[in-house]
Amino acid sequence: MRVAGERIKPARETRIGESLEIQVGDTRYEVIVRALAKARGPAAVARELYAETGASVAARKRHEALRRAVVDPARARKGRPTKKEGRQLRRVRVGVLL
């Protein structure tokens, strides 16, 4: 998490009007704090306390479209390769095609 481009400590208090950069995995959000809650509450109420910037929404959608367009073979993989798949991988690594 960053405030005005600077990394912050988790204990730092947030102020109304601050611009926060939040990174979750490989997705970035830029939000502006509109209000503060006195106590922790439901997510629906929390969403009303901040507003995502238009540039952030556009960048996130571009990134999402790019991620969908490029197929990452590692995402489809579940667990370790079988013996057969391991042999095929070793053949490919040494340059011998199946």
C-alpha positions in Angstrom: 0.0 0.0 0.0 1.2 3.5 -0.8 0.1 7.0 0.0 1.3 9.7 -2.5 3.7 7.2 -4.0 5.4 6.4 -0.6 5.2 3.0 1.1 3.4 3.2 4.5 3.3 1.2 7.6 0.1 -0.7 8.4 -0.4 1.3 11.6 -0.5 4.6 9.8 -3.9 6.4 10.1 -5.7 7.2 6.9 -7.1 10.7 6.3 -10.0 11.9 4.3 -9.0 13.0 0.8 -5.8 10.9 0.6 -5.0 9.0 -2.5 -4.1 5.3 -1.8 -2.4 2.9 -4.2 -3.3 -0.7 -3.3 -1.8 -3.7 -4.9 -3.6 -7.1 -4.6 -1.6 -9.8 -6.5 -0.8 -8.3 -9.9 -3.8 -5.9 -9.8 -3.4 -2.3 -8.8 -6.1 0.0 -7.5 -5.9 3.8 -6.9 -8.6 5.0 -4.6 -9.5 8.3 -2.9 -10.7 8.2 0.7 -14.1 9.9 1.0 -15.0 9.2 4.6 -13.8 7.2 7.6 -15.8 4.7 9.6 -15.9 4.7 13.4 -16.1 0.9 13.6 -15.6 -2.0 11.3 -18.7 -2.9 9.3 -20.0 -4.8 6.3 -18.3 -4.6 2.9 -21.3 -2.7 1.4 -20.8 0.1 3.8 -17.0 0.1 3.4 -17.4 0.5 -0.4 -19.1 3.8 0.2 -16.1 5.2 2.1 -13.8 5.3 -1.0 -13.9 6.0 -4.7 -11.7 4.4 -7.3 -10.2 6.9 -9.8 -11.2 6.7 -13.4 -7.6 6.2 -14.5 -7.4 3.2 -12.1 -10.5 1.6 -13.5 -9.3 2.1 -17.1 -5.8 0.6 -16.3 -7.3 -2.3 -14.4 -9.7 -3.1 -17.3 -6.8 -2.9 -19.8 -4.7 -5.2 -17.6 -7.6 -7.6 -17.3 -8.1 -7.7 -21.1 -4.4 -8.4 -21.6 -4.4 -11.1 -19.1 -7.4 -12.8 -20.8 -5.7 -12.5 -24.2 -2.5 -14.2 -23.1 -3.0 -17.8 -22.0 -0.7 -18.7 -19.1 -0.1 -22.4 -19.3 0.9 -22.5 -15.6 -2.7 -21.5 -14.6 -4.2 -24.6 -16.2 -1.8 -26.9 -14.4 -3.0 -28.6 -11.3 -0.4 -30.2 -9.1 2.7 -32.0 -10.1 3.2 -33.5 -13.6 2.6 -37.2 -14.1 5.5 -39.5 -15.0 4.4 -39.3 -18.7 4.2 -35.5 -18.6 7.6 -35.4 -16.9 9.2 -37.4 -19.6 7.6 -35.2 -22.3 8.9 -32.1 -20.5 12.5 -33.5 -20.3 12.4 -34.3 -24.0 11.3 -30.8 -24.9 14.0 -29.3 -22.7 16.8 -31.2 -24.4 15.4 -30.3 -27.8 13.9 -33.6 -28.8 10.3 -33.0 -29.8 7.6 -35.6 -29.1 
